Structures are given as structure tokens and as C-alpha cells.
Amino acid sequence: MPMRKRSGPISTRCTANHNNPPRRMSEGTNPIFEFIVDDDEGGCRFDTLMGTVFPDISRTLAGRLIRDNLIRVNGKIRKPGFRVTPGEIISGSIPPRNRPLINPEAIDIDILYEDADCVVLNKPPGMVVHPAPGHSGGTLANALVYRYPDILGIGGIDSRSGIVHRLDKDTSGVMLAARTTEAHSALSLQFKNRLVRKTYLGFVYGIPAKEGSITLPIGRHPGHRKKMTAHDPANPRDAETRWHVMSQLNDVALVAFSIATGRTHQIRVHCAAMRHPIIGDTLYGPSHPNRSFNLTKKTAALAASVSRHLLHARVISFTHPSTGEILTFEAPIPADMLAFQKGLDPD
């Protein structure tokens, strides 16, 4: 068999940041799903990728399902160790007995809007969106299934029931979930076609230009599996972030961001590339920010006291999947960001 050409290095381990959620192709006790391999997943093992996209199943079980020809690549039978290529279509079925239901958990969530088709909510910082390795409970998905039992499995995968997009664990703010298969398909298509408008607020080190945009492609960091990068990434994908400085607070700034694309860690990566990283970002920010930015003692003390990166999804605007009405929702600024801003005010 001839070797397949690859772009970028082979991944030794896939991440839990798959951006193309599986969609259900048929209903019943054994529904058929399909999803597209992300650009930054090129080179992942077939069985490892399955365990990433479907956290409910182990790599061992994924291998068994692949060997039983229940899951295929572009309709073709492949071995569990097969290395996938971006753009390939993974499709198949997972027998219900092998798909444990997500556990409903009585977790309080801030609902901004709800109807028969969709839910808009305000995710708190520190909450993981859906179960993944190391986070089997306490997620937004667990909370949604408890509040809306019928949302389980919407979109073709139990562990991401109804969820059509994601926020990083420590990013707070507005999120959207679907309550029906039809609404999930319609909303996912809006995200795919870049019709959903999102605005974020974040505190950054230093003072950027008043406004501008950055279009550096983003991809997986070749030497750090948990990081993305805009500097010689593996399998780069186009990305655009626009910013506008809302206010200058001593030696930091409050910035509004809008994104035309939705790459993993996009705003955080682009801010780091601009040399104005998000305050509190331990993954992309400097180890010693007071040295890198010559911060005042007051700012340095405040920055050292924050427990997460100060980034908040402020606004989301989308077309309602049933009525066609354009809806816009705003999530209140969280207490930690308000406290940080107040701490920077002149005495």
C-alpha cells in the first residue's frame, strides 16, 4: 500500500479540543454519526482520535469497534493504528450498550434565555464544557442534561448533548446549546458558515494600538501538545481576530475582541503573538509579567492575585433556528474581572 502524504508532523497524542462535533445521521437505538478530522488532528491514530471525540469510550473499546468495521474512514475499513488526515470523514455507529449515558448533575447554571429550540447561558469560569479525560463530571453538559433531560444525545454524542460550540475551561461567558436535533443542525451550520457573531472582553498586559486585526494562522504547537501557536504551527488554519481598546488602566488595557473564526485558544494565541497576552494566562503569558512589562507594584500585585485568564465571552448574536429572528444576548461581566478593574482605579 502506498504511503499517504502528510502536512505537518505526526501527532503522538490527540487533544480534547476537537472542533467539528459529530452529527447524527439517523435515529434509533443505534444511530449513525459522522465527523470531519480537524486540521490539527492530522497524524492522530484512528483509535486515539475516537477516544478524544467520544470521551465516553476508551481507546481499547474504540479499537474493538474499528476492528469490527463499525467505524470507518471515508467509508473504508482501516486498522486502529491508522493515521488520519485532515478533512477525512469518520463515520459509523457505537452500540448503545457501549455508550454510557452522561450523568445528570444538579449544578446551578445561569440561564439567559430558553425556549423549545435553544438555550443561552452564562458559563462561569472554571467549568469544563463537556466531559473529557480528567473531567468526567461537573461539566456544563452534566448540568444541561439534569435541567433538560431530552437534550441527551442531541447532536449525535451523549457527552456533548446539545452543545454546538465551546469555551475554554477558564473563559467565562455566553454560550449557546440546542434542544432539538433540527436546532442543533441549524445552529452548527451557522457556526460553520461564520454567521454567529461573538464579542469577548479581556484584560491584556501593555497598551495595544487603539484598534486593529490580526490574521496569523493558528495550529498545533509542534513541541507542546496542549498549546496552539501562530509561529510555524503544524497544519495551520486561517484565523482572524479584531480588537478595540475599551480603556487604558495604568499599564494594562481592557480590550474588546471579535472573531471571524473559532480556532482553539484563538484570542489567547493572537494576543500572545501581539506581545499583549491575556492577564492570568499561564499557558501563553510570560512567567514573570512584571519584568516583561515593567508593571507598577499595584498592577503586578493584582495580576498575581488572579486565578484564571481574564477573558469573558460578552455577547453572542445568532439567527433563531425556527423563527429566523436575529437574537442577541449579553453575559454580565464576572465578579473577578470587575474586582480587577476596580483595583486598578486611582485611589
Beta strands, then each sheet from edge to edge (+ up, - down):
strand 1: 23-24
strand 2: 32-36
strand 3: 71-73
strand 4: 89-93
strand 5: 110-114
strand 6: 118-123
strand 7: 172-178
strand 8: 197-205
strand 9: 211-214
strand 10: 218-220
strand 11: 228-229
strand 12: 234-237
strand 13: 241-249
strand 14: 252-259
strand 15: 311-319
strand 16: 326-330
sheet 1: 1+ 2- 4+ 3-
sheet 2: 5+ 6- 7+ 15+ 8- 14+ 13- 9+
sheet 3: 5+ 6- 7+ 15+ 16-
sheet 4: 11+ 10- 12+
end
